[in-house]
């Protein structure tokens, strides 16, 4: 977690880098996601002014670094996986514009966005690229490394890159548990984070490959918000969906140590039988993926968001996760 200096006292109250604190009675490090995002956006302005070289260091400084490196499960003779979404146009390149808007899906019972109990979005430090560690210390999630990126397109603006939207992403750990909710890890906040889309509409997270628990295909949840300020309330999300992981990569990962039970659970479900992806087999939600289980994977999904349609996804207290 980043370390901040003491706030500056101004006639209008305590401030940090010229911005009034949202919670004057709290320390700078306890101001929550909106303050973190404003800090991030301000430093991106610096990036644009001073150039990529020096600005990159400034931007990196405002992104908390995991307290420890994630454990990397290895497997001998694991083949390299290169896959594209298993949609009707599966032969198209990963950068191709999808056929339709990203499907609205449930956020499930473990969103951690305040809509069903705990709210990670109030934690200063939630705005981060590396989500493997719990915010402010604690456990670092172990597993096969996974970097996943979303390329967001604004359908209402001719599929232009959706720069400036905020994305909150979260998923289960290698054992299938969700931080903040599952037994034994209620006090953890790992595998949850917020990023703001750059000029290309891209957000990226460093994580670990999620496990497969009974009844669900391996997936990653995400919510898209119209602006940095809108992250304060889950009801502001303009899209709620899930990224599906390709079967070949899942099989390779679940053959490694640390994913007990995942191979058996995967064998008992399919994209067509999954209660979230089953409508169309996840045609618009399967990530393009490269890498291997020994060194890790990189997943990319292009996401079209149409602000002219009312979102129908969102959180729920039970059922599909």
One Martini backbone bead per residue (centre of mass of N, CA, C, O) as a GRO file, in nm:
protein
  321
    1UNK     BB    1   0.098   0.035   0.020
    2UNK     BB    2   0.078   0.352   0.012
    3UNK     BB    3   0.259   0.641   0.123
    4UNK     BB    4   0.155   0.925   0.305
    5UNK     BB    5   0.152   1.227   0.390
    6UNK     BB    6   0.062   1.478   0.550
    7UNK     BB    7  -0.172   1.693   0.552
    8UNK     BB    8  -0.290   1.994   0.442
    9UNK     BB    9  -0.363   2.301   0.575
   10UNK     BB   10  -0.672   2.467   0.518
   11UNK     BB   11  -0.943   2.676   0.524
   12UNK     BB   12  -1.125   2.409   0.417
   13UNK     BB   13  -0.912   2.198   0.505
   14UNK     BB   14  -0.786   1.909   0.453
   15UNK     BB   15  -0.509   1.828   0.223
   16UNK     BB   16  -0.405   1.659  -0.093
   17UNK     BB   17  -0.267   1.785  -0.356
   18UNK     BB   18  -0.524   2.004  -0.344
   19UNK     BB   19  -0.724   1.790  -0.210
   20UNK     BB   20  -0.989   1.737  -0.046
   21UNK     BB   21  -1.097   1.552   0.201
   22UNK     BB   22  -1.357   1.329   0.243
   23UNK     BB   23  -1.223   1.248   0.543
   24UNK     BB   24  -1.106   1.458   0.775
   25UNK     BB   25  -1.089   1.246   1.027
   26UNK     BB   26  -0.896   1.099   0.842
   27UNK     BB   27  -0.660   0.960   0.690
   28UNK     BB   28  -0.528   0.951   0.381
   29UNK     BB   29  -0.538   0.624   0.365
   30UNK     BB   30  -0.881   0.655   0.439
   31UNK     BB   31  -1.054   0.776   0.170
   32UNK     BB   32  -1.078   0.591  -0.070
   33UNK     BB   33  -1.148   0.544  -0.401
   34UNK     BB   34  -1.208   0.835  -0.504
   35UNK     BB   35  -0.936   0.954  -0.407
   36UNK     BB   36  -0.751   0.760  -0.556
   37UNK     BB   37  -0.851   0.834  -0.843
   38UNK     BB   38  -0.779   1.133  -0.837
   39UNK     BB   39  -0.480   1.080  -0.803
   40UNK     BB   40  -0.441   0.917  -1.059
   41UNK     BB   41  -0.543   1.135  -1.262
   42UNK     BB   42  -0.342   1.356  -1.186
   43UNK     BB   43  -0.087   1.181  -1.263
   44UNK     BB   44  -0.167   1.150  -1.561
   45UNK     BB   45  -0.130   1.445  -1.629
   46UNK     BB   46   0.169   1.443  -1.576
   47UNK     BB   47   0.236   1.234  -1.790
   48UNK     BB   48   0.143   1.414  -2.038
   49UNK     BB   49   0.359   1.648  -1.976
   50UNK     BB   50   0.650   1.480  -1.924
   51UNK     BB   51   0.620   1.199  -2.019
   52UNK     BB   52   0.670   0.862  -2.012
   53UNK     BB   53   0.923   0.825  -1.846
   54UNK     BB   54   0.861   0.998  -1.585
   55UNK     BB   55   0.553   0.937  -1.561
   56UNK     BB   56   0.569   0.634  -1.505
   57UNK     BB   57   0.681   0.671  -1.218
   58UNK     BB   58   0.444   0.827  -1.103
   59UNK     BB   59   0.223   0.617  -1.156
   60UNK     BB   60   0.355   0.386  -0.998
   61UNK     BB   61   0.350   0.534  -0.717
   62UNK     BB   62   0.010   0.516  -0.710
   63UNK     BB   63   0.059   0.196  -0.714
   64UNK     BB   64   0.021  -0.055  -0.533
   65UNK     BB   65   0.221  -0.300  -0.393
   66UNK     BB   66   0.269  -0.600  -0.332
   67UNK     BB   67   0.381  -0.767  -0.042
   68UNK     BB   68   0.401  -1.020  -0.242
   69UNK     BB   69   0.469  -1.290  -0.415
   70UNK     BB   70   0.329  -1.509  -0.601
   71UNK     BB   71   0.271  -1.821  -0.630
   72UNK     BB   72   0.414  -2.067  -0.861
   73UNK     BB   73   0.281  -2.301  -1.038
   74UNK     BB   74   0.407  -2.609  -1.163
   75UNK     BB   75   0.466  -2.788  -1.483
   76UNK     BB   76   0.557  -3.042  -1.662
   77UNK     BB   77   0.510  -3.026  -1.991
   78UNK     BB   78   0.352  -2.764  -2.055
   79UNK     BB   79   0.164  -2.633  -2.278
   80UNK     BB   80   0.109  -2.395  -2.495
   81UNK     BB   81  -0.143  -2.138  -2.498
   82UNK     BB   82  -0.362  -2.057  -2.779
   83UNK     BB   83  -0.654  -1.852  -2.773
   84UNK     BB   84  -0.989  -1.803  -2.880
   85UNK     BB   85  -1.289  -1.720  -2.899
   86UNK     BB   86  -1.588  -1.937  -2.892
   87UNK     BB   87  -1.724  -1.816  -3.138
   88UNK     BB   88  -1.863  -1.773  -3.448
   89UNK     BB   89  -1.580  -1.581  -3.481
   90UNK     BB   90  -1.304  -1.742  -3.390
   91UNK     BB   91  -1.106  -1.645  -3.634
   92UNK     BB   92  -1.085  -1.385  -3.517
   93UNK     BB   93  -0.933  -1.144  -3.387
   94UNK     BB   94  -0.907  -1.017  -3.067
   95UNK     BB   95  -0.952  -0.705  -3.184
   96UNK     BB   96  -1.222  -0.749  -3.264
   97UNK     BB   97  -1.539  -0.657  -3.296
   98UNK     BB   98  -1.798  -0.737  -3.150
   99UNK     BB   99  -2.135  -0.817  -3.220
  100UNK     BB  100  -2.195  -0.714  -2.919
  101UNK     BB  101  -2.287  -0.654  -2.628
  102UNK     BB  102  -2.220  -0.711  -2.323
  103UNK     BB  103  -2.344  -0.914  -2.110
  104UNK     BB  104  -2.559  -0.923  -1.860
  105UNK     BB  105  -2.470  -0.991  -1.517
  106UNK     BB  106  -2.416  -1.119  -1.234
  107UNK     BB  107  -2.235  -1.047  -0.929
  108UNK     BB  108  -2.331  -1.192  -0.704
  109UNK     BB  109  -2.270  -1.257  -0.349
  110UNK     BB  110  -1.936  -1.134  -0.383
  111UNK     BB  111  -1.866  -0.816  -0.458
  112UNK     BB  112  -1.759  -0.587  -0.252
  113UNK     BB  113  -1.963  -0.301  -0.312
  114UNK     BB  114  -2.213  -0.283  -0.084
  115UNK     BB  115  -2.469  -0.462  -0.194
  116UNK     BB  116  -2.347  -0.725   0.001
  117UNK     BB  117  -2.207  -0.571   0.240
  118UNK     BB  118  -1.914  -0.547   0.177
  119UNK     BB  119  -1.666  -0.261   0.108
  120UNK     BB  120  -1.385  -0.207  -0.089
  121UNK     BB  121  -1.439   0.093  -0.209
  122UNK     BB  122  -1.351   0.227   0.086
  123UNK     BB  123  -1.059   0.146   0.028
  124UNK     BB  124  -0.755   0.245   0.050
  125UNK     BB  125  -0.605   0.081  -0.244
  126UNK     BB  126  -0.809  -0.031  -0.464
  127UNK     BB  127  -0.634   0.129  -0.656
  128UNK     BB  128  -0.506  -0.127  -0.869
  129UNK     BB  129  -0.317  -0.364  -1.055
  130UNK     BB  130  -0.229  -0.538  -0.812
  131UNK     BB  131  -0.444  -0.809  -0.661
  132UNK     BB  132  -0.300  -1.034  -0.477
  133UNK     BB  133  -0.321  -0.853  -0.233
  134UNK     BB  134  -0.400  -0.728   0.046
  135UNK     BB  135  -0.493  -0.448   0.180
  136UNK     BB  136  -0.233  -0.351   0.384
  137UNK     BB  137  -0.196  -0.652   0.380
  138UNK     BB  138  -0.146  -0.988   0.427
  139UNK     BB  139  -0.258  -1.188   0.197
  140UNK     BB  140  -0.125  -1.380  -0.075
  141UNK     BB  141  -0.219  -1.500  -0.358
  142UNK     BB  142  -0.207  -1.815  -0.497
  143UNK     BB  143  -0.073  -1.900  -0.826
  144UNK     BB  144  -0.115  -1.876  -1.143
  145UNK     BB  145  -0.034  -1.644  -1.345
  146UNK     BB  146  -0.247  -1.345  -1.422
  147UNK     BB  147  -0.321  -1.139  -1.701
  148UNK     BB  148  -0.589  -0.900  -1.732
  149UNK     BB  149  -0.776  -0.752  -2.008
  150UNK     BB  150  -0.970  -0.458  -2.100
  151UNK     BB  151  -1.142  -0.352  -2.398
  152UNK     BB  152  -1.317  -0.054  -2.421
  153UNK     BB  153  -1.633   0.026  -2.579
  154UNK     BB  154  -1.829   0.295  -2.728
  155UNK     BB  155  -2.125   0.254  -2.884
  156UNK     BB  156  -2.244   0.557  -2.873
  157UNK     BB  157  -1.935   0.629  -3.015
  158UNK     BB  158  -1.845   0.423  -3.242
  159UNK     BB  159  -1.640   0.243  -3.075
  160UNK     BB  160  -1.481   0.398  -2.892
  161UNK     BB  161  -1.270   0.444  -2.666
  162UNK     BB  162  -1.336   0.410  -2.307
  163UNK     BB  163  -1.231   0.660  -2.164
  164UNK     BB  164  -1.244   0.690  -1.797
  165UNK     BB  165  -1.343   0.443  -1.706
  166UNK     BB  166  -1.439   0.227  -1.442
  167UNK     BB  167  -1.293  -0.081  -1.302
  168UNK     BB  168  -1.429  -0.359  -1.128
  169UNK     BB  169  -1.246  -0.644  -1.006
  170UNK     BB  170  -1.324  -1.004  -0.943
  171UNK     BB  171  -1.220  -1.318  -0.769
  172UNK     BB  172  -1.127  -1.619  -0.706
  173UNK     BB  173  -0.936  -1.849  -0.582
  174UNK     BB  174  -0.779  -2.154  -0.604
  175UNK     BB  175  -1.012  -2.266  -0.389
  176UNK     BB  176  -1.288  -2.078  -0.444
  177UNK     BB  177  -1.253  -1.819  -0.280
  178UNK     BB  178  -1.383  -1.518  -0.123
  179UNK     BB  179  -1.304  -1.238  -0.031
  180UNK     BB  180  -1.494  -1.121   0.257
  181UNK     BB  181  -1.663  -1.423   0.281
  182UNK     BB  182  -1.509  -1.667   0.316
  183UNK     BB  183  -1.394  -1.897   0.505
  184UNK     BB  184  -1.103  -1.744   0.660
  185UNK     BB  185  -1.131  -1.461   0.444
  186UNK     BB  186  -1.291  -1.205   0.550
  187UNK     BB  187  -1.018  -1.019   0.609
  188UNK     BB  188  -0.977  -1.015   0.309
  189UNK     BB  189  -0.879  -0.832  -0.028
  190UNK     BB  190  -0.815  -1.014  -0.244
  191UNK     BB  191  -0.893  -1.003  -0.577
  192UNK     BB  192  -0.925  -0.673  -0.582
  193UNK     BB  193  -1.002  -0.396  -0.818
  194UNK     BB  194  -0.912  -0.070  -0.960
  195UNK     BB  195  -0.950   0.084  -1.288
  196UNK     BB  196  -0.857   0.325  -1.535
  197UNK     BB  197  -0.908   0.407  -1.842
  198UNK     BB  198  -0.740   0.476  -2.103
  199UNK     BB  199  -0.715   0.612  -2.418
  200UNK     BB  200  -0.776   0.294  -2.519
  201UNK     BB  201  -0.974   0.151  -2.304
  202UNK     BB  202  -0.766   0.028  -2.086
  203UNK     BB  203  -0.736  -0.252  -1.863
  204UNK     BB  204  -0.518  -0.391  -1.596
  205UNK     BB  205  -0.437  -0.711  -1.430
  206UNK     BB  206  -0.270  -0.861  -1.158
  207UNK     BB  207  -0.282  -1.218  -1.101
  208UNK     BB  208  -0.466  -1.519  -1.062
  209UNK     BB  209  -0.580  -1.815  -1.128
  210UNK     BB  210  -0.878  -1.934  -1.103
  211UNK     BB  211  -1.080  -2.143  -0.976
  212UNK     BB  212  -1.303  -2.436  -0.958
  213UNK     BB  213  -1.629  -2.449  -0.872
  214UNK     BB  214  -1.919  -2.572  -0.808
  215UNK     BB  215  -2.133  -2.487  -1.094
  216UNK     BB  216  -1.882  -2.328  -1.236
  217UNK     BB  217  -1.725  -2.144  -1.455
  218UNK     BB  218  -1.446  -1.997  -1.508
  219UNK     BB  219  -1.411  -1.657  -1.364
  220UNK     BB  220  -1.465  -1.291  -1.403
  221UNK     BB  221  -1.553  -1.007  -1.247
  222UNK     BB  222  -1.734  -0.698  -1.364
  223UNK     BB  223  -1.743  -0.336  -1.339
  224UNK     BB  224  -1.885  -0.048  -1.502
  225UNK     BB  225  -1.803   0.296  -1.491
  226UNK     BB  226  -1.847   0.623  -1.611
  227UNK     BB  227  -1.660   0.709  -1.362
  228UNK     BB  228  -1.467   0.771  -1.098
  229UNK     BB  229  -1.695   0.887  -0.906
  230UNK     BB  230  -1.907   0.634  -0.943
  231UNK     BB  231  -1.773   0.414  -0.742
  232UNK     BB  232  -1.942   0.476  -0.474
  233UNK     BB  233  -2.183   0.315  -0.643
  234UNK     BB  234  -2.319   0.026  -0.768
  235UNK     BB  235  -2.570   0.167  -0.915
  236UNK     BB  236  -2.370   0.310  -1.142
  237UNK     BB  237  -2.348   0.086  -1.321
  238UNK     BB  238  -2.330   0.015  -1.685
  239UNK     BB  239  -2.182  -0.269  -1.627
  240UNK     BB  240  -2.230  -0.633  -1.581
  241UNK     BB  241  -1.987  -0.900  -1.579
  242UNK     BB  242  -1.811  -1.186  -1.742
  243UNK     BB  243  -1.518  -1.372  -1.761
  244UNK     BB  244  -1.403  -1.632  -1.963
  245UNK     BB  245  -1.218  -1.930  -1.956
  246UNK     BB  246  -1.040  -2.140  -2.125
  247UNK     BB  247  -1.020  -2.479  -2.123
  248UNK     BB  248  -0.719  -2.539  -2.182
  249UNK     BB  249  -0.608  -2.366  -1.949
  250UNK     BB  250  -0.759  -2.493  -1.715
  251UNK     BB  251  -0.640  -2.778  -1.745
  252UNK     BB  252  -0.344  -2.694  -1.701
  253UNK     BB  253  -0.374  -2.562  -1.419
  254UNK     BB  254  -0.535  -2.809  -1.269
  255UNK     BB  255  -0.260  -2.993  -1.286
  256UNK     BB  256  -0.161  -2.829  -1.057
  257UNK     BB  257  -0.065  -2.706  -0.777
  258UNK     BB  258  -0.337  -2.563  -0.568
  259UNK     BB  259  -0.611  -2.705  -0.735
  260UNK     BB  260  -0.801  -2.854  -0.562
  261UNK     BB  261  -1.089  -2.981  -0.744
  262UNK     BB  262  -1.101  -2.830  -1.022
  263UNK     BB  263  -1.096  -3.061  -1.230
  264UNK     BB  264  -1.359  -3.194  -1.136
  265UNK     BB  265  -1.545  -2.947  -1.169
  266UNK     BB  266  -1.492  -2.900  -1.471
  267UNK     BB  267  -1.596  -3.188  -1.567
  268UNK     BB  268  -1.908  -3.103  -1.454
  269UNK     BB  269  -1.889  -2.876  -1.674
  270UNK     BB  270  -2.007  -2.608  -1.898
  271UNK     BB  271  -2.081  -2.351  -2.098
  272UNK     BB  272  -2.376  -2.459  -2.168
  273UNK     BB  273  -2.448  -2.525  -1.845
  274UNK     BB  274  -2.401  -2.265  -1.744
  275UNK     BB  275  -2.581  -2.013  -1.554
  276UNK     BB  276  -2.439  -1.777  -1.738
  277UNK     BB  277  -2.314  -1.888  -2.029
  278UNK     BB  278  -2.551  -2.077  -2.154
  279UNK     BB  279  -2.703  -1.904  -2.369
  280UNK     BB  280  -2.405  -1.883  -2.568
  281UNK     BB  281  -2.128  -2.000  -2.449
  282UNK     BB  282  -1.967  -1.720  -2.421
  283UNK     BB  283  -1.912  -1.567  -2.697
  284UNK     BB  284  -1.849  -1.258  -2.553
  285UNK     BB  285  -1.650  -1.381  -2.286
  286UNK     BB  286  -1.406  -1.513  -2.414
  287UNK     BB  287  -1.085  -1.512  -2.378
  288UNK     BB  288  -0.790  -1.428  -2.494
  289UNK     BB  289  -0.505  -1.664  -2.481
  290UNK     BB  290  -0.172  -1.676  -2.335
  291UNK     BB  291   0.055  -1.935  -2.254
  292UNK     BB  292   0.140  -2.097  -1.932
  293UNK     BB  293   0.157  -2.280  -1.630
  294UNK     BB  294   0.459  -2.198  -1.565
  295UNK     BB  295   0.453  -1.863  -1.643
  296UNK     BB  296   0.171  -1.792  -1.751
  297UNK     BB  297  -0.103  -1.564  -1.827
  298UNK     BB  298  -0.283  -1.393  -2.100
  299UNK     BB  299  -0.578  -1.189  -2.096
  300UNK     BB  300  -0.833  -1.090  -2.348
  301UNK     BB  301  -1.108  -0.843  -2.364
  302UNK     BB  302  -1.367  -0.724  -2.558
  303UNK     BB  303  -1.581  -0.440  -2.456
  304UNK     BB  304  -1.911  -0.359  -2.509
  305UNK     BB  305  -2.074  -0.042  -2.435
  306UNK     BB  306  -2.424   0.062  -2.384
  307UNK     BB  307  -2.571   0.363  -2.269
  308UNK     BB  308  -2.869   0.321  -2.412
  309UNK     BB  309  -2.889   0.088  -2.212
  310UNK     BB  310  -3.026  -0.085  -1.960
  311UNK     BB  311  -2.914  -0.230  -1.695
  312UNK     BB  312  -2.959  -0.588  -1.567
  313UNK     BB  313  -2.751  -0.626  -1.379
  314UNK     BB  314  -2.608  -0.755  -1.066
  315UNK     BB  315  -2.671  -0.804  -0.750
  316UNK     BB  316  -2.688  -1.084  -0.514
  317UNK     BB  317  -2.756  -1.318  -0.246
  318UNK     BB  318  -2.764  -1.554  -0.469
  319UNK     BB  319  -2.672  -1.808  -0.663
  320UNK     BB  320  -2.510  -1.707  -0.900
  321UNK     BB  321  -2.133  -1.641  -0.928
   0.00000   0.00000   0.00000
